Amino acid sequence: MTRSANLGFPRIGLHRELKKALESYWKGDSDAAALHATAGALRARHWALQHEAGIDIIPSNDFSLYDHVLDTAVLVGAIPPRFAGIADPDQLYFAMARGTDAAPAMEMTKWFDTNYHFIVPELHAGQNFSLTPDKPLAHYREARALGLATRPVILGPVTFLSLAKAKDDGLDPLDLLDGLVPVYADLFARLAAEGAEWVQVDEPVLALDLSDGQKAAFETAYARLGKAGPKVLLTTYFGALRDNTGLTTALPVAGLHIDLVRAPEQLDAVLSALPADKILSVGVVDGRNIWRTDLDAALALVGRAWDSIGPDRLEIAPSCSLLHSPVDLDAETGLDAELKSWLAFARQKLDEVAALTLAMQQGRGAAKAAFEASAASIAAHKASARIHKPAVVARAAQSIALDRASPFATRRQRQRARFGLPAYPTTTIGSFPQTREVREARAAFRKGVLDQAGYDAFLEAETEKAVRIQEELGLDVLVHGEFERNDMVEYFGEQLDGFAFTRNGWVQSYGSRCVKPPVIYGDVSRPAPMTLRWSSFAASLTDRPMKGMLTGPVTILQWSFVRVDQPRSQTCRQIGLAIRDEVLDLEKAGIGIIQIDEPALREGLPLRQADWGAYLRWAVDCFRLAASGVADDTQIHTHMCYAEFNDIMPAIAEMDADVISIETSRSDMELLEAFSTFNYPNEIGPGVWDIHSPRVPGQADMEALMRKAAEGIPADHLWVNPDCGLKTRAWPEVKASLAHLVATARALRA
Ligand SMILES: [Zn+2]
């Protein structure tokens, strides 16, 4: 009989319990036992909730204290040598994630094309792997003690190696496969001994362009792992298998999961290639967006699979882990009923999976209420007048010049004449510490405890404090500190038409960090200036250049839940026009340096190279639409972080920002090589301070990084800045680190 399955549940908790427990533990306010108790309670609650929703196959080991790729590195004993002396497992784990005074953290990067960040495994030539199976075994037992036989989730060996970084020249991580597979086989045997019937092995790289080495690695790994223990459900998501369909369906595993939300077109090819001994799990409920599923459309898709392979080999599931979805729509008491009726969060998605499964088992009538509610919601959504704004659509259809008035060389001269900055100018990326006081004031204001005048006075005082600190430190280009902003996307979305906000719609970004993506439900426009008030106020306090701070259209799009009734490019262009209006308002107010952050431009890149060109064309054009209206002597900055730039250098150059700041310190300036090899024409600020770690870098560290940068980039093109914004740091670290940063620039000038 067809069964319902889930592939992973959000870890963080409806009220971000995990975040609070982690941060309390890191501060030393609570011990490891308290942290593990909270984590255990979350797991138990989430298992119960999936069981109550009627999900037949419930995952375990999908939970993680920080990140599942880091968990996998620990599982297989890939501990970088610099952490080798740390005996306590919790301390070791968090040292790898966050660094210590003695050892910098491991690198972090985006999980495929999501806004979730994973810790990049580090591998050495001759790497030994050894199994530490405590976590998957313990979680399996924990669920069993609650009466649930779960399907453990393990990140597959080929994806693990493909995501890893070789720390020795000439090493291809895939060369280490032969040492890794026995460790997985050992794990699978132990899971089988515990009673696990199935194991979900995630191999999302199967939706990417694979090298011959990766293809061979799949064949080698699964020849052994397919019969090493429990039955293997090989799980793919985020895209179609395309040219990997034959490879994947031929692997000797018991089942396959495919994403039919991102790639419904792959169903027929997979069905015709699927051997008769394999089950198929069809992902028909979107694990990555918040729109309610059109159950009739999903049922039709599932029905095609049923017709081809019958009921007994079929599982119905979300498209991917629900990790990327908020927990529970029922907690949203602030959304209006109409909007709410269009949405589904993780809990509701489980209900959708269960309803679809019931309909397949017993006929649509058995899940009549769910199907009727879905159909009514889908019809009402399509017809709603809240979504369509003819004036916005008409403006977006107009043609607007995307080039700046003059080429960079000319603009540069005019900007130099206007600002007179020294060599190696110093700046920060925008935000300053969001201290407890800042968060409390915002919360008091939102609750109505603090009135507008009181809140404004508080923000003015904080902004002035930040300006004075920057002046005392001797920074060249100042920022206002963004104390009025909760989040770099939410702040803008709240002021734009076409956006809605949840109260509890948190999703994990990395570790304890969560974001609450806005919901773009309709046509986007800017009713009034968004940042002018605080940028102008800050500029009035100082003679030094004050940088205006904006989030770019691609990043706003990428970090929101986006409507699916029109192409993303169209929604992005509407946002680009709104940002363009803001840029021009800032310029008119005398703000001569304006930063338009696009940290998410790279992560929006399609997973398959064949699809890159089309995306980059519209993404770069939306940035240029936002930036191109200003005069030559207005300096446009952009900022990007946590991305490999090598593959999109031409697109970054086409954005034509006068200055780009990038995250480079964690990778020891390796990311900068792309800019140097490409002969990037404009100015660059390579980050010299890894702001995701509490470690205060010394001046010598920063100088060494800058000297390394100057080997590949002309010195008169270099800026000195941190990797990213400073909102998560505390003032003492910020002051100490920025003092080193300014001293670094002075030493370089000398
Ligand atoms: Zn950044």
Boltz pocket constraint, residues with backbone or C-beta under 6 A from the ligand:
constraints:
  - pocket:
      binder: B
      contacts: [[A, 429], [A, 599], [A, 639], [A, 640], [A, 641], [A, 663], [A, 723], [A, 724], [A, 725]]
      max_distance: 6.0
